């Protein structure tokens, strides 16, 4: 019984933290968009972040791991948004 409750708590905490961590990409995306500049953004870092979040999201889908899916769906969108904006404004 205690193990089941602990397992449920860990799932909830992991899901919430996954969402919170994934939200970290959005302030960077907003800053790049607002300033119309990506001069201080490492494109290589966001290539790695974008591929990493996509890999974890696909993993979650493949194995039906709901905390991973929920945590990384926002991360996929946010990291790819920063990457696309960084590449777009880096060309200008």
Secondary structure, DSSP 8 states (H G I E B T S, - for coil): -HHHHHHHHHHHHHHHHHHHHHHHHHHHHHHHHHHT--TTS-HHHHHHHHHHHHHHHHHHHHHT-HHHHHHHHHHHHHHHHHHHHHHHHH--
